[in-house]
Amino acid sequence: MENENVSKNFIEQEIDKDLAEGVYDHVCTRFPPEPNGYLHIGHAKSILLNYGLAQEYGGTFHMRFDDTNPTKEKMEFVDSIKEDIKWLGADWGEHLYFASDYFDQMYECAVRLIKKGKAFVCDLTAEEMREYRGTLTEPGKESPYRNRSVEENLKLFEEMRAGKYKDGEKVLRAKIDMASPNINMRDPIIYRVAHMTHHNTGDKWCIYPMYDFAHPIEDAIEGITHSICTLEFEDHRPLYDWVVRECEFENPPRQIEFAKLYLTNVVTGKRYIKKLVEDGIVDGWDDPRLVSIAALRRRGFTPESIKMFIDLCGVSKAQSSVDYAMLEYCIREDLKMKKPRMMAVLDPIKLVIDNYPEDQIEYLDVANNLENEELGSRKVPFGRELYIERDDFMEEPPKKYFRLFPGNEVRLMHAYFVKCVDFEKDEDGNVTVVHCTYDPETKAGSGFTGRKVKGTIHWVPASFAQQAEVRLYENLVDEEKGVYNKEDGSLNLNPNSLTIIKEAYVEPSFEGYGAYDSFQFVRNGYFCIDSRDSSPEHLVFNRIVSLKSSFKLPKK
């Protein structure tokens, strides 16, 4: 038992303690996104952590949209968030909620606070409120409206609800302590006037609760036991506890904070991504260069790879940043045994086997994955004319170049040995055709041992090849300069973050595959069929990740 406790993270240890001491007799967690953008890789940590805890303790997991700010919220974001969470494997079952469903109860809580003398209507402007607030070293000053009577506050608050005041004209504030060392406790605003149409409640309300007031009430209404959130809310915890205590909820939830997930040289800020989308620099919130969950899915990442990545990152209180290469490591590990290894030529030149019969086509047996026999094999046509990669031939090779050059022999993967005998160039001096001869004795799988060659290259059959578009991605950010320009706060963008190859060729084995299906293109990397732009007639592939990396898992 002792070792089991050591391996548990600090949140699990706190939950164990609460259950042992009878604070709670069950576990109920939630994921509460604000529907004002698409979720990103950092949210995946919170989703999988909250869902994982509910699973681990045989509890329940709630999905709740924190939709208390109608200025930024859209149904598009609600739908995308639902899709992302389902894709990650977190199942909320029947527990799908909206904060806006509780607006009536939140209003009643605010009225209760006014009646208890714990809240008041304030007429200070936003600027005046800042002046009254004090600093980290100096206490704040009490509002001149702080001591209004309960009756006056109830009347004014009802008038706020009835639409009598303009936006910003009045607010409802909690009455706590203007001298508190924690600025969040200095009579924070809990309701504001905002004449806006809400995506869920329409025009029923023209006052809306502030997040710090709404969130603890939502958790308490739903019976959440452990409100797991990120470290920036640590200073807000006293206010969270104050709200559930003063609103007199039984079995109040407990807030526990953990460190956010930061990726090096990656853009996660919603306002930056929104600008990239609006400026047309990326083609939407799911552009494969982003790390939104939708973008990672479109690029070809799997839920399993993201879960592996989150597990490797661990849960702690210490802020740290993780290298994107670790995420790439996880997708390679996930795909390498699962996916077929296909042949695709991204920068083609023609190879002609001069002594191969002109009209002959033979079908070669090709293993789908040499490391996993269960994936079976396929038949690939082979003929006199093939496409090979441009850099698999050199007229004047350097030392230790073992691919095709005049007089050299290589193996064509799954096929025969071929020897380069000649080549053709266009008027600009570019090689267009390589001529070879083949040795019929050297067929792969025939047991030929007469001689060995040092190079093996892949190919696709010219008369059966399917033309495809291939998109190669690099980091959206210029890694040498870092994410943000220090002078104006703009993004340091990498001009080479996307390379589009219009005339790649793939072997004719992609029939029946569709959106999100992924493969290893031998020697080129892992690729995924694009979910938005690809069609059976015009295949579009996104490179998920290259084949190799210098990244090594840190030793424990």
LOGUPA-596769 format. One record per residue (C-alpha): residue in one letter; x, y, z. Coordinates in Angstrom, 3 decimals. Layout:
(A, (X, Y, Z));
...
***
This chain:
(M, (0.000, 0.000, 0.000));
(E, (2.848, 2.340, 0.819));
(N, (4.267, 2.145, -2.726));
(E, (0.817, 2.708, -4.211));
(N, (0.511, 6.040, -2.397));
(V, (3.965, 7.146, -3.502));
(S, (3.029, 6.733, -7.187));
(K, (-0.184, 8.728, -6.824));
(N, (-0.154, 12.401, -7.747));
(F, (-0.936, 15.044, -5.134));
(I, (-4.570, 15.422, -6.266));
(E, (-5.219, 11.692, -5.842));
(Q, (-3.620, 11.867, -2.389));
(E, (-5.954, 14.742, -1.412));
(I, (-9.007, 12.833, -2.695));
(D, (-7.921, 9.719, -0.781));
(K, (-7.650, 11.839, 2.375));
(D, (-11.108, 13.405, 1.856));
(L, (-12.694, 9.985, 1.349));
(A, (-10.874, 8.476, 4.340));
(E, (-11.959, 11.357, 6.594));
(G, (-15.568, 11.186, 5.406));
(V, (-15.549, 14.702, 3.883));
(Y, (-17.141, 13.062, 0.811));
(D, (-18.398, 9.530, 0.223));
(H, (-18.018, 9.679, -3.559));
(V, (-16.139, 11.610, -6.258));
(C, (-17.721, 13.930, -8.838));
(T, (-15.519, 15.993, -11.198));
(R, (-16.254, 18.287, -14.108));
(F, (-14.701, 19.977, -17.136));
(P, (-16.102, 23.523, -17.464));
(P, (-14.906, 25.268, -20.665));
(E, (-16.074, 28.714, -21.708));
(P, (-17.463, 28.362, -25.279));
(N, (-15.437, 31.293, -26.661));
(G, (-12.979, 29.368, -28.838));
(Y, (-11.708, 25.918, -29.713));
(L, (-10.023, 23.752, -27.079));
(H, (-6.255, 23.198, -27.287));
(I, (-3.718, 20.657, -26.025));
(G, (-3.639, 22.323, -22.579));
(H, (-7.375, 21.680, -22.187));
(A, (-6.777, 18.017, -23.044));
(K, (-4.794, 17.728, -19.812));
(S, (-7.708, 19.079, -17.783));
(I, (-10.280, 16.931, -19.607));
(L, (-8.312, 13.704, -19.211));
(L, (-7.363, 14.518, -15.617));
(N, (-10.939, 15.235, -14.500));
(Y, (-12.405, 12.317, -16.438));
(G, (-9.604, 10.000, -15.288));
(L, (-10.221, 10.849, -11.607));
(A, (-13.943, 10.141, -11.957));
(Q, (-13.131, 6.792, -13.585));
(E, (-10.465, 5.901, -11.035));
(Y, (-12.772, 6.476, -8.056));
(G, (-15.941, 5.043, -9.637));
(G, (-17.504, 8.509, -9.626));
(T, (-19.265, 10.734, -12.137));
(F, (-17.905, 13.215, -14.665));
(H, (-19.838, 16.332, -15.703));
(M, (-19.463, 18.335, -18.884));
(R, (-20.521, 21.929, -18.280));
(F, (-20.318, 24.974, -20.521));
(D, (-19.393, 28.039, -18.496));
(D, (-21.440, 30.358, -20.664));
(T, (-21.755, 33.436, -18.438));
(N, (-20.222, 35.898, -20.932));
(P, (-22.406, 36.148, -24.066));
(T, (-20.104, 38.689, -25.781));
(K, (-17.629, 36.015, -26.884));
(E, (-19.659, 32.815, -26.986));
(K, (-20.975, 30.962, -30.051));
(M, (-22.767, 27.682, -30.748));
(E, (-19.922, 26.874, -33.170));
(F, (-17.609, 26.664, -30.150));
(V, (-20.130, 24.630, -28.129));
(D, (-20.338, 22.057, -30.934));
(S, (-16.582, 21.897, -31.477));
(I, (-15.917, 21.398, -27.754));
(K, (-18.413, 18.527, -27.542));
(E, (-16.783, 16.857, -30.553));
(D, (-13.268, 17.268, -29.107));
(I, (-14.162, 15.819, -25.710));
(K, (-15.949, 12.824, -27.215));
(W, (-12.982, 12.223, -29.522));
(L, (-10.599, 12.225, -26.535));
(G, (-12.743, 9.497, -24.992));
(A, (-14.214, 11.405, -22.045));
(D, (-17.840, 10.317, -21.651));
(W, (-20.171, 12.628, -19.728));
(G, (-23.155, 10.301, -20.252));
(E, (-26.295, 12.186, -19.194));
(H, (-24.315, 14.869, -17.361));
(L, (-24.222, 17.708, -19.909));
(Y, (-24.939, 21.114, -18.356));
(F, (-24.814, 24.840, -19.088));
(A, (-23.991, 27.468, -16.476));
(S, (-26.791, 29.535, -18.000));
(D, (-29.252, 26.840, -16.850));
(Y, (-28.550, 28.074, -13.313));
(F, (-29.050, 31.836, -13.869));
(D, (-32.232, 31.808, -11.772));
(Q, (-30.448, 30.123, -8.845));
(M, (-27.482, 32.488, -9.167));
(Y, (-29.867, 35.450, -9.010));
(E, (-31.456, 33.965, -5.876));
(C, (-27.994, 33.509, -4.339));
(A, (-27.218, 37.165, -5.023));
(V, (-30.506, 38.212, -3.378));
(R, (-29.663, 36.014, -0.378));
(L, (-26.277, 37.750, -0.032));
(I, (-27.964, 41.186, -0.157));
(K, (-30.438, 40.136, 2.553));
(K, (-27.541, 38.902, 4.714));
(G, (-25.786, 42.264, 4.294));
(K, (-23.055, 40.534, 2.265));
(A, (-23.600, 42.298, -1.084));
(F, (-24.380, 45.828, -2.260));
(V, (-25.127, 47.747, -5.443));
(C, (-22.264, 50.084, -6.356));
(D, (-22.332, 53.108, -8.691));
(L, (-18.568, 53.630, -8.990));
(T, (-17.235, 53.675, -12.562));
(A, (-14.691, 51.073, -13.597));
(E, (-11.921, 53.690, -13.320));
(E, (-13.038, 54.798, -9.850));
(M, (-13.210, 51.181, -8.746));
(R, (-9.594, 50.670, -9.812));
(E, (-8.565, 53.702, -7.738));
(Y, (-10.478, 52.434, -4.705));
(R, (-9.082, 48.926, -5.053));
(G, (-5.633, 49.615, -3.592));
(T, (-2.429, 47.815, -4.562));
(L, (-0.589, 44.659, -3.568));
(T, (1.029, 46.616, -0.721));
(E, (-1.719, 49.104, 0.153));
(P, (-5.286, 48.288, 1.298));
(G, (-8.246, 49.474, -0.738));
(K, (-10.880, 52.058, 0.236));
(E, (-14.504, 51.247, 0.846));
(S, (-17.026, 52.351, -1.781));
(P, (-19.226, 55.300, -0.704));
(Y, (-22.193, 53.046, -1.661));
(R, (-21.066, 50.142, 0.546));
(N, (-23.428, 50.903, 3.407));
(R, (-26.660, 51.188, 1.457));
(S, (-29.543, 49.519, 3.288));
(V, (-30.656, 45.995, 2.452));
(E, (-33.970, 47.402, 1.142));
(E, (-32.263, 49.916, -1.165));
(N, (-29.886, 47.237, -2.488));
(L, (-32.755, 44.823, -3.180));
(K, (-34.663, 47.554, -5.022));
(L, (-31.638, 48.638, -7.107));
(F, (-30.694, 45.043, -7.941));
(E, (-34.252, 44.325, -9.085));
(E, (-34.094, 47.482, -11.259));
(M, (-30.792, 46.266, -12.714));
(R, (-32.523, 43.023, -13.675));
(A, (-35.496, 44.922, -15.127));
(G, (-33.203, 46.762, -17.564));
(K, (-33.444, 50.215, -15.962));
(Y, (-29.687, 50.885, -16.142));
(K, (-27.161, 51.081, -18.971));
(D, (-24.209, 48.741, -19.299));
(G, (-21.600, 49.608, -16.670));
(E, (-23.890, 52.017, -14.819));
(K, (-24.271, 49.787, -11.763));
(V, (-22.755, 46.543, -10.472));
(L, (-23.470, 44.233, -7.571));
(R, (-20.445, 43.673, -5.344));
(A, (-19.767, 41.196, -2.584));
(K, (-19.127, 42.870, 0.770));
(I, (-16.010, 41.188, 2.121));
(D, (-12.861, 43.109, 3.133));
(M, (-11.246, 46.064, 1.333));
(A, (-8.121, 45.615, 3.482));
(S, (-7.613, 41.950, 2.544));
(P, (-4.073, 41.119, 1.385));
(N, (-5.782, 39.071, -1.380));
(I, (-7.078, 41.606, -3.929));
(N, (-9.730, 39.104, -5.105));
(M, (-11.413, 39.504, -1.706));
(R, (-11.679, 43.321, -1.892));
(D, (-15.436, 43.555, -2.509));
(P, (-15.330, 41.852, -5.931));
(I, (-18.025, 42.461, -8.562));
(I, (-20.439, 39.517, -8.710));
(Y, (-23.027, 40.871, -11.218));
(R, (-22.845, 43.369, -14.057));
(V, (-25.380, 44.985, -16.376));
(A, (-24.962, 43.733, -19.952));
(H, (-27.724, 44.157, -22.534));
(M, (-26.818, 41.206, -24.732));
(T, (-28.585, 38.264, -26.324));
(H, (-27.382, 34.970, -24.866));
(H, (-27.045, 31.854, -27.081));
(N, (-29.002, 29.776, -24.538));
(T, (-31.301, 32.170, -22.637));
(G, (-31.966, 34.705, -25.403));
(D, (-33.016, 38.125, -24.004));
(K, (-34.317, 36.894, -20.655));
(W, (-31.434, 38.522, -18.781));
(C, (-29.686, 41.876, -19.034));
(I, (-27.534, 41.200, -15.966));
(Y, (-24.937, 38.451, -15.923));
(P, (-22.935, 36.889, -13.072));
(M, (-19.138, 37.172, -12.968));
(Y, (-17.130, 33.978, -13.366));
(D, (-15.791, 33.982, -9.783));
(F, (-19.358, 34.124, -8.443));
(A, (-20.972, 31.782, -10.962));
(H, (-18.385, 29.015, -10.964));
(P, (-18.574, 27.912, -7.308));
(I, (-22.392, 28.030, -7.460));
(E, (-22.425, 25.820, -10.569));
(D, (-20.126, 23.313, -8.866));
(A, (-22.234, 23.334, -5.694));
(I, (-25.571, 22.921, -7.529));
(E, (-24.220, 19.922, -9.446));
(G, (-22.723, 18.286, -6.361));
(I, (-19.152, 18.452, -7.636));
(T, (-16.824, 17.171, -4.906));
(H, (-13.452, 18.218, -6.271));
(S, (-13.202, 21.282, -8.497));
(I, (-9.872, 20.651, -10.265));
(C, (-8.507, 23.775, -11.957));
(T, (-5.240, 25.400, -12.995));
(L, (-2.867, 27.375, -10.794));
(E, (-4.024, 30.845, -11.831));
(F, (-7.161, 30.206, -9.772));
(E, (-5.214, 29.539, -6.565));
(D, (-5.572, 33.184, -5.457));
(H, (-9.312, 32.965, -6.245));
(R, (-9.861, 29.976, -3.942));
(P, (-10.703, 32.071, -0.830));
(L, (-13.451, 33.785, -2.868));
(Y, (-14.675, 30.401, -4.185));
(D, (-14.931, 29.119, -0.607));
(W, (-16.594, 32.365, 0.557));
(V, (-19.311, 32.113, -2.113));
(V, (-20.313, 28.511, -1.354));
(R, (-20.199, 29.180, 2.401));
(E, (-22.210, 32.441, 2.358));
(C, (-24.732, 30.999, -0.110));
(E, (-25.174, 28.182, 2.440));
(F, (-24.659, 25.162, 0.197));
(E, (-24.529, 21.807, 1.910));
(N, (-21.491, 19.586, 1.150));
(P, (-19.577, 22.412, -0.583));
(P, (-17.074, 21.435, -3.290));
(R, (-13.344, 21.716, -2.768));
(Q, (-11.071, 23.509, -5.237));
(I, (-7.633, 21.982, -5.957));
(E, (-5.178, 23.607, -8.381));
(F, (-2.548, 22.021, -10.654));
(A, (0.051, 23.414, -13.081));
(K, (-1.027, 24.201, -16.643));
(L, (0.492, 22.391, -19.603));
(Y, (2.785, 24.678, -21.596));
(L, (4.394, 23.664, -24.884));
(T, (7.567, 25.427, -26.019));
(N, (7.303, 27.644, -29.108));
(V, (3.598, 26.979, -29.587));
(V, (0.677, 29.423, -29.914));
(T, (-2.190, 28.552, -27.536));
(G, (-3.678, 31.984, -26.692));
(K, (-7.243, 32.220, -28.047));
(R, (-6.928, 35.853, -29.092));
(Y, (-3.748, 35.107, -31.077));
(I, (-5.336, 32.094, -32.795));
(K, (-8.477, 34.153, -33.509));
(K, (-6.289, 36.803, -35.194));
(L, (-4.419, 34.160, -37.233));
(V, (-7.791, 32.815, -38.414));
(E, (-9.229, 36.278, -39.178));
(D, (-6.059, 37.374, -41.028));
(G, (-6.128, 34.222, -43.172));
(I, (-2.666, 33.117, -42.025));
(V, (-4.186, 29.766, -41.049));
(D, (-7.258, 28.245, -42.687));
(G, (-9.374, 27.938, -39.544));
(W, (-9.225, 26.863, -35.904));
(D, (-8.411, 23.348, -37.146));
(D, (-5.424, 24.325, -39.303));
(P, (-2.932, 21.453, -38.759));
(R, (-0.181, 23.905, -37.709));
(L, (-2.137, 24.821, -34.575));
(V, (-2.400, 22.780, -31.381));
(S, (-6.149, 23.066, -30.963));
(I, (-7.559, 19.575, -30.418));
(A, (-9.447, 19.899, -33.720));
(A, (-6.169, 20.821, -35.485));
(L, (-4.269, 17.911, -33.935));
(R, (-7.081, 15.551, -34.967));
(R, (-7.066, 16.905, -38.532));
(R, (-3.282, 16.602, -38.709));
(G, (-3.529, 12.928, -37.730));
(F, (-2.812, 12.773, -34.001));
(T, (-4.776, 10.097, -32.145));
(P, (-6.559, 10.213, -28.766));
(E, (-4.152, 7.489, -27.599));
(S, (-1.088, 9.585, -28.480));
(I, (-2.467, 12.624, -26.644));
(K, (-3.294, 10.526, -23.589));
(M, (0.240, 9.089, -23.623));
(F, (1.633, 12.628, -23.842));
(I, (-0.532, 13.872, -20.938));
(D, (0.514, 10.854, -18.832));
(L, (4.197, 11.547, -19.539));
(C, (3.764, 15.218, -18.558));
(G, (2.315, 14.181, -15.184));
(V, (0.391, 16.302, -12.670));
(S, (2.174, 18.726, -10.377));
(K, (2.047, 22.161, -8.758));
(A, (5.251, 23.304, -10.505));
(Q, (4.908, 25.335, -13.703));
(S, (7.053, 23.969, -16.526));
(S, (7.202, 23.849, -20.293));
(V, (7.268, 20.680, -22.396));
(D, (9.043, 20.281, -25.730));
(Y, (6.703, 19.734, -28.709));
(A, (9.083, 16.909, -29.698));
(M, (7.622, 14.849, -26.843));
(L, (4.163, 15.059, -28.425));
(E, (5.705, 13.929, -31.728));
(Y, (7.420, 11.046, -29.921));
(C, (4.019, 9.906, -28.609));
(I, (2.328, 9.850, -32.020));
(R, (5.229, 7.881, -33.534));
(E, (5.008, 5.357, -30.697));
(D, (1.258, 5.031, -31.184));
(L, (1.298, 4.647, -34.977));
(K, (4.387, 2.567, -35.680));
(M, (2.787, -0.841, -34.983));
(K, (-0.784, 0.073, -35.994));
(K, (-0.473, 1.526, -39.468));
(P, (0.351, 0.182, -42.937));
(R, (3.595, 1.296, -44.557));
(M, (2.793, 2.555, -48.024));
(M, (4.972, 3.837, -50.847));
(A, (4.654, 7.482, -51.873));
(V, (7.034, 9.600, -53.933));
(L, (6.934, 13.261, -52.982));
(D, (9.424, 14.695, -55.502));
(P, (9.152, 12.347, -58.478));
(I, (11.437, 11.552, -61.386));
(K, (10.798, 8.667, -63.752));
(L, (12.791, 5.443, -63.657));
(V, (12.681, 3.218, -66.753));
(I, (13.877, -0.417, -66.576));
(D, (15.127, -0.817, -70.135));
(N, (15.290, -4.629, -70.124));
(Y, (11.914, -5.209, -68.447));
(P, (9.177, -6.368, -70.871));
(E, (7.200, -3.350, -72.027));
(D, (3.693, -4.703, -71.579));
(Q, (4.347, -6.829, -68.512));
(I, (2.781, -6.056, -65.124));
(E, (3.394, -8.293, -62.137));
(Y, (1.806, -8.008, -58.713));
(L, (4.238, -8.147, -55.829));
(D, (3.381, -9.263, -52.307));
(V, (4.093, -6.403, -49.906));
(A, (3.830, -6.714, -46.123));
(N, (1.679, -3.896, -44.674));
(N, (3.915, -3.578, -41.615));
(L, (7.085, -5.619, -41.165));
(E, (6.889, -5.227, -37.377));
(N, (3.267, -6.363, -37.148));
(E, (2.348, -9.435, -39.187));
(E, (-1.295, -9.148, -38.111));
(L, (-1.740, -6.233, -40.522));
(G, (-1.318, -8.704, -43.405));
(S, (-0.091, -7.886, -46.897));
(R, (-1.243, -6.326, -50.160));
(K, (-0.507, -6.694, -53.874));
(V, (1.333, -3.800, -55.543));
(P, (1.675, -3.668, -59.365));
(F, (5.190, -3.448, -60.794));
(G, (6.123, -2.577, -64.363));
(R, (8.759, -1.124, -66.655));
(E, (8.193, 2.512, -65.689));
(L, (8.233, 3.727, -62.104));
(Y, (8.518, 6.967, -60.144));
(I, (11.313, 7.375, -57.605));
(E, (12.359, 10.259, -55.345));
(R, (14.523, 12.862, -57.059));
(D, (17.147, 12.689, -54.325));
(D, (17.490, 8.905, -54.784));
(F, (19.571, 9.604, -57.908));
(M, (22.747, 11.671, -58.222));
(E, (24.850, 12.198, -61.287));
(E, (27.989, 12.817, -59.215));
(P, (27.423, 11.371, -55.731));
(P, (29.437, 12.232, -52.628));
(K, (31.121, 9.509, -50.568));
(K, (28.793, 7.141, -48.709));
(Y, (25.900, 7.828, -51.088));
(F, (24.490, 4.336, -51.690));
(R, (21.486, 5.133, -53.840));
(L, (21.322, 5.367, -57.645));
(F, (24.170, 6.847, -59.674));
(P, (25.704, 5.772, -63.005));
(G, (27.020, 2.222, -62.657));
(N, (25.570, 1.620, -59.161));
(E, (23.100, -1.084, -58.214));
(V, (20.340, -0.760, -55.582));
(R, (17.334, -2.765, -54.461));
(L, (13.888, -1.494, -55.414));
(M, (11.941, -2.135, -52.225));
(H, (9.893, -5.387, -52.388));
(A, (11.097, -5.917, -55.994));
(Y, (14.434, -6.360, -57.823));
(F, (17.997, -5.112, -57.971));
(V, (18.392, -2.426, -60.641));
(K, (21.588, -0.913, -62.045));
(C, (21.775, 2.646, -63.361));
(V, (22.920, 2.686, -66.984));
(D, (21.920, 6.164, -68.189));
(F, (19.811, 9.254, -67.484));
(E, (18.092, 12.112, -69.338));
(K, (18.017, 15.829, -68.604));
(D, (15.780, 18.685, -69.702));
(E, (17.073, 21.926, -71.267));
(D, (17.578, 23.432, -67.782));
(G, (19.849, 20.601, -66.739));
(N, (17.351, 18.877, -64.447));
(V, (17.332, 15.084, -64.480));
(T, (13.955, 13.859, -65.793));
(V, (14.468, 10.127, -66.425));
(V, (16.842, 7.525, -64.991));
(H, (17.500, 4.391, -67.058));
(C, (18.298, 1.100, -65.371));
(T, (18.494, -2.596, -66.068));
(Y, (17.146, -5.206, -63.682));
(D, (18.306, -8.687, -62.723));
(P, (15.307, -11.090, -62.700));
(E, (17.202, -13.438, -60.341));
(T, (17.123, -10.867, -57.515));
(K, (13.382, -10.748, -56.851));
(A, (12.543, -9.982, -53.206));
(G, (11.545, -13.107, -51.313));
(S, (13.204, -15.434, -53.844));
(G, (16.080, -16.246, -51.503));
(F, (18.702, -14.728, -53.828));
(T, (22.111, -14.468, -52.082));
(G, (24.453, -14.055, -55.035));
(R, (25.487, -10.519, -54.084));
(K, (24.471, -7.685, -51.802));
(V, (23.672, -4.032, -52.390));
(K, (23.985, -1.215, -49.855));
(G, (20.994, 0.898, -50.904));
(T, (17.246, 0.257, -50.980));
(I, (14.858, 2.818, -52.476));
(H, (11.080, 2.964, -52.729));
(W, (9.005, 3.572, -55.854));
(V, (5.489, 3.718, -57.241));
(P, (4.355, 2.161, -60.563));
(A, (3.954, 4.971, -63.125));
(S, (0.930, 3.577, -64.964));
(F, (-0.985, 2.842, -61.728));
(A, (0.185, 5.746, -59.552));
(Q, (-2.374, 8.151, -58.141));
(Q, (-1.429, 11.801, -58.076));
(A, (-1.846, 13.370, -54.639));
(E, (-1.383, 16.658, -52.830));
(V, (0.919, 16.463, -49.829));
(R, (1.202, 19.147, -47.143));
(L, (4.381, 19.342, -45.101));
(Y, (4.192, 21.276, -41.841));
(E, (6.800, 23.008, -39.735));
(N, (6.294, 24.997, -36.559));
(L, (4.062, 28.024, -37.116));
(V, (6.490, 29.981, -34.949));
(D, (10.069, 30.947, -35.799));
(E, (11.763, 28.889, -33.083));
(E, (14.960, 30.958, -33.071));
(K, (13.051, 34.165, -32.315));
(G, (10.489, 32.634, -29.913));
(V, (6.709, 32.968, -30.016));
(Y, (6.240, 36.697, -29.367));
(N, (7.940, 39.798, -30.735));
(K, (9.171, 41.667, -27.658));
(E, (8.660, 45.087, -29.241));
(D, (4.986, 44.917, -30.221));
(G, (3.762, 41.573, -28.854));
(S, (3.009, 40.204, -32.340));
(L, (3.780, 36.606, -33.294));
(N, (7.131, 35.675, -34.842));
(L, (5.764, 33.561, -37.689));
(N, (7.757, 31.027, -39.668));
(P, (7.261, 31.796, -43.401));
(N, (7.983, 28.125, -44.218));
(S, (5.414, 26.615, -41.863));
(L, (3.497, 25.057, -44.785));
(T, (4.873, 23.492, -47.982));
(I, (2.316, 22.191, -50.469));
(I, (3.424, 19.520, -52.951));
(K, (0.865, 19.342, -55.755));
(E, (2.395, 16.496, -57.797));
(A, (3.299, 13.683, -55.475));
(Y, (2.489, 10.108, -56.482));
(V, (1.198, 7.324, -54.255));
(E, (0.798, 3.608, -54.903));
(P, (-2.742, 2.500, -55.915));
(S, (-3.675, 1.044, -52.516));
(F, (-5.744, 3.850, -50.977));
(E, (-9.178, 2.753, -52.155));
(G, (-11.568, 2.502, -49.220));
(Y, (-9.587, 4.824, -46.986));
(G, (-10.970, 8.215, -45.931));
(A, (-10.729, 11.213, -43.605));
(Y, (-8.322, 10.857, -40.655));
(D, (-6.927, 7.496, -41.862));
(S, (-3.177, 7.500, -41.384));
(F, (-0.184, 5.645, -42.800));
(Q, (3.545, 5.536, -42.765));
(F, (4.957, 6.647, -46.112));
(V, (8.168, 4.626, -46.131));
(R, (11.255, 6.803, -45.644));
(N, (9.089, 9.973, -45.617));
(G, (7.138, 10.053, -42.356));
(Y, (3.614, 9.504, -41.047));
(F, (0.759, 11.002, -43.055));
(C, (-2.986, 11.381, -42.627));
(I, (-5.792, 11.895, -45.165));
(D, (-7.047, 15.464, -44.712));
(S, (-10.607, 15.544, -43.395));
(R, (-11.583, 18.763, -45.118));
(D, (-9.983, 18.907, -48.578));
(S, (-9.324, 15.300, -49.578));
(S, (-11.585, 13.227, -51.865));
(P, (-11.152, 9.809, -53.531));
(E, (-10.409, 11.597, -56.823));
(H, (-8.036, 14.154, -55.269));
(L, (-6.186, 12.719, -52.280));
(V, (-4.732, 15.257, -49.849));
(F, (-2.322, 14.102, -47.154));
(N, (-1.067, 15.988, -44.099));
(R, (2.303, 15.037, -42.703));
(I, (1.722, 14.225, -39.048));
(V, (5.364, 13.832, -38.144));
(S, (8.700, 12.849, -39.701));
(L, (10.033, 9.330, -39.145));
(K, (12.896, 10.138, -36.849));
(S, (13.767, 12.587, -34.107));
(S, (16.677, 13.183, -31.789));
(F, (14.148, 13.402, -28.908));
(K, (14.668, 10.936, -26.082));
(L, (12.374, 10.480, -23.110));
(P, (13.877, 12.092, -19.987));
(K, (15.118, 9.530, -17.474));
(K, (13.026, 9.256, -14.351));
***
